[in-house]
Amino acid sequence: MDTIQIRGLRVYAYHGVKEEEKRKGQPFVLDIDVCADLQAACQSDDVTDTINYSDVTKCVTATMLAEKNDLIERAAERVAQAILCEFPAIEVTVTLKKPRAPVAADFEYMAVRITRRKTV
């Protein structure tokens, strides 16, 4: 299986358990792996035969901004399902990082990684 990777996609969104997180928002960083059969694109060199990563990026951003979730687990699930519904992906892995999580500790980010497969 082939994979399109998007790394370090930054989206300012409004997710979090605390009301202040939903009101003020904060940056989130996403790493996304979209698994699909890219053989046709490899042969044709035609963008219409692949999953356009610009379109995936727009889908992810719109999904992150469409609603406010308490948990990054829920936001990551929504992103994964949106990609599976909109694109000919077979599997998607979404890593959703929260660099400014309100935790009293020295850390780079808190994150969740989920993998979802298209059901036939």
Backbone hydrogen bonds in HBPLUS format (Angstrom, degrees):
<---DONOR---> <-ACCEPTOR-->    atom                        ^
c    i                          cat <-CA-CA->   ^        H-A-AA   ^      H-
h    n   atom  resd res      DA  || num        DHA   H-A  angle D-A-AA Bond
n    s   type  num  typ     dist DA aas  dist angle  dist       angle   num
A0002-ASP N   A0036-ALA O   3.23 MM  34  5.50 142.0  2.39 142.0 149.5     1
A0036-ALA N   A0002-ASP O   3.00 MM  34  5.50 149.0  2.10 136.1 146.0     2
A0004-ILE N   A0034-VAL O   2.84 MM  30  5.09 163.6  1.87 144.3 148.4     3
A0034-VAL N   A0004-ILE O   2.84 MM  30  5.09 168.2  1.85 152.8 156.9     4
A0006-ILE N   A0032-ILE O   2.81 MM  26  5.02 159.4  1.85 153.2 157.3     5
A0032-ILE N   A0006-ILE O   2.73 MM  26  5.02 164.5  1.75 152.4 158.0     6
A0009-LEU N   A0030-LEU O   2.92 MM  21  4.98 153.0  1.99 156.7 148.2     7
A0030-LEU N   A0009-LEU O   2.84 MM  21  4.98 155.1  1.90 134.7 142.9     8
A0011-VAL N   A0028-PHE O   2.94 MM  17  5.30 162.7  1.97 147.1 152.5     9
A0028-PHE N   A0011-VAL O   2.83 MM  17  5.30 144.9  1.95 140.8 152.2    10
A0013-ALA N   A0026-GLN O   3.05 MM  13  5.80 154.3  2.11 163.2 155.0    11
A0026-GLN N   A0013-ALA O   2.92 MM  13  5.80 149.4  2.02 159.8 169.7    12
A0016-GLY N   A0069-ASN O   2.83 MM  53  6.28 151.3  1.91 149.0 157.8    13
A0021-GLU N   A0018-LYS O   3.00 MM   3  5.43 130.0  2.26 108.0 120.4    14
A0023-ARG N   A0019-GLU O   2.97 MM   4  6.22 139.7  2.13 145.0 157.2    15
A0024-LYS N   A0020-GLU O   2.82 MM   4  5.82 175.0  1.82 156.0 157.3    16
A0025-GLY N   A0021-GLU O   2.94 MM   4  5.08 137.9  2.13 119.8 132.4    17
A0029-VAL N   A0097-LYS O   3.08 MM  68  4.99 161.2  2.11 133.1 138.5    18
A0097-LYS N   A0029-VAL O   2.74 MM  68  4.99 170.3  1.74 161.1 162.7    19
A0031-ASP N   A0095-THR O   2.94 MM  64  5.04 155.7  2.00 142.4 150.3    20
A0095-THR N   A0031-ASP O   2.83 MM  64  5.04 163.0  1.86 158.9 162.0    21
A0033-ASP N   A0093-THR O   2.92 MM  60  5.06 157.6  1.97 145.9 152.3    22
A0093-THR N   A0033-ASP O   2.88 MM  60  5.06 155.9  1.94 143.2 151.1    23
A0035-CYS N   A0091-GLU O   2.77 MM  56  5.03 168.4  1.78 157.9 159.5    24
A0090-ILE N   A0035-CYS O   2.78 MM  55  5.72 170.0  1.79 162.0 165.5    25
A0091-GLU N   A0035-CYS O   3.38 MM  56  5.03 161.2  2.42 131.2 133.2    26
A0042-CYS N   A0038-LEU O   2.99 MM   4  6.28 152.5  2.07 153.1 161.9    27
A0043-GLN N   A0039-GLN O   3.11 MM   4  6.38 142.7  2.26 146.1 154.9    28
A0043-GLN N   A0040-ALA O   3.20 MM   3  5.25 127.8  2.49  95.1 108.1    29
A0044-SER N   A0040-ALA O   2.85 MM   4  6.02 162.9  1.88 155.0 160.2    30
A0045-ASP N   A0041-ALA O   2.91 MM   4  5.29 157.6  1.96 137.9 142.9    31
A0049-ASP N   A0046-ASP O   2.92 MM   3  5.61 164.7  1.94 122.6 127.8    32
A0050-THR N   A0047-VAL O   3.28 MM   3  5.52 164.2  2.30 112.9 113.6    33
A0055-ASP N   A0052-ASN O   3.01 MM   3  5.34 120.9  2.37 104.2 118.0    34
A0056-VAL N   A0052-ASN O   3.04 MM   4  6.45 151.8  2.13 147.8 156.6    35
A0057-THR N   A0053-TYR O   2.95 MM   4  6.03 158.5  2.00 138.7 144.3    36
A0058-LYS N   A0054-SER O   3.06 MM   4  6.33 156.0  2.12 144.8 150.7    37
A0059-CYS N   A0055-ASP O   2.98 MM   4  6.18 156.2  2.04 146.2 152.7    38
A0060-VAL N   A0056-VAL O   2.88 MM   4  6.15 162.5  1.91 156.9 161.1    39
A0061-THR N   A0057-THR O   3.00 MM   4  6.17 169.0  2.01 152.0 155.0    40
A0062-ALA N   A0058-LYS O   2.97 MM   4  6.08 166.8  1.99 148.8 152.8    41
A0063-THR N   A0059-CYS O   2.95 MM   4  6.08 155.8  2.00 146.6 153.5    42
A0064-MET N   A0060-VAL O   2.90 MM   4  6.13 159.6  1.94 154.0 159.4    43
A0065-LEU N   A0061-THR O   3.10 MM   4  6.31 141.1  2.26 144.6 154.7    44
A0066-ALA N   A0062-ALA O   2.95 MM   4  5.92 119.5  2.33 140.0 155.0    45
A0066-ALA N   A0063-THR O   3.32 MM   3  5.10 145.8  2.45  94.8 104.2    46
A0075-ALA N   A0071-LEU O   3.26 MM   4  6.64 161.2  2.30 144.5 149.2    47
A0076-ALA N   A0072-ILE O   2.87 MM   4  5.96 161.6  1.90 147.9 152.6    48
A0077-GLU N   A0073-GLU O   3.02 MM   4  6.22 153.2  2.09 142.6 150.1    49
A0078-ARG N   A0074-ARG O   2.98 MM   4  6.25 158.7  2.03 151.9 157.0    50
A0079-VAL N   A0075-ALA O   3.06 MM   4  6.33 155.8  2.12 147.4 153.7    51
A0080-ALA N   A0076-ALA O   2.94 MM   4  6.18 166.9  1.96 153.3 156.5    52
A0081-GLN N   A0077-GLU O   2.94 MM   4  6.12 167.9  1.96 154.6 157.7    53
A0082-ALA N   A0078-ARG O   2.96 MM   4  6.08 153.9  2.03 144.0 151.4    54
A0083-ILE N   A0079-VAL O   3.06 MM   4  6.32 159.5  2.11 153.9 158.4    55
A0084-LEU N   A0080-ALA O   3.02 MM   4  6.28 165.8  2.04 153.0 157.0    56
A0085-CYS N   A0081-GLN O   2.93 MM   4  6.05 148.1  2.03 145.1 153.5    57
A0086-GLU N   A0082-ALA O   2.97 MM   4  6.03 151.9  2.05 145.8 153.0    58
A0087-PHE N   A0083-ILE O   3.01 MM   4  5.78 151.2  2.09 153.2 156.9    59
A0118-LYS N   A0090-ILE O   2.83 MM  28  5.22 167.5  1.85 144.5 145.8    60
A0092-VAL N   A0116-ARG O   2.90 MM  24  5.53 158.6  1.94 160.3 167.3    61
A0116-ARG N   A0092-VAL O   2.90 MM  24  5.53 161.6  1.93 159.7 164.4    62
A0094-VAL N   A0114-ILE O   2.89 MM  20  5.48 153.8  1.95 157.6 165.3    63
A0114-ILE N   A0094-VAL O   2.93 MM  20  5.48 158.6  1.97 149.3 153.7    64
A0096-LEU N   A0112-VAL O   2.86 MM  16  5.49 158.3  1.91 164.7 167.3    65
A0112-VAL N   A0096-LEU O   3.08 MM  16  5.49 146.5  2.20 137.2 146.8    66
A0098-LYS N   A0110-MET O   2.63 MM  12  5.17 163.0  1.66 166.1 169.8    67
A0110-MET N   A0098-LYS O   3.25 MM  12  5.17 165.6  2.27 118.4 121.3    68
A0103-VAL N   A0101-ALA O   2.71 MM   2  5.60 133.3  1.93 113.6  98.1    69
A0105-ALA N   A0103-VAL O   2.83 MM   2  5.66 126.8  2.11 112.8  96.4    70
